[in-house]
Amino acid sequence: MSAIFNFQSLLTVILLLICTCAYIRSLAPSILDKNKTGLLGIFWKCARIGERKSPYVAVCCIVMAFSILFMQ
């Protein structure tokens, strides 16, 4: 089943996108900072969410990992 139609998979993809963008911005900020608007601005926004809400994102990642490993 596609990640679009399965809510848990969609949340997993969104969390991975946020974590990946925040990690890439910590390594090379110039890659994401030059694209703050437009379609590629989504990655910059995900990186900002990952930086500013990092405790909440970390808790969501732990809950999602627990859910994937032990609930399915």
Salt bridges, closest charged atoms under 4 A:
ASP33 OD1 - ARG25 NE 2.97
GLU51 OE2 - ARG25 NH1 2.71
GLU51 OE1 - ARG48 NH1 3.47
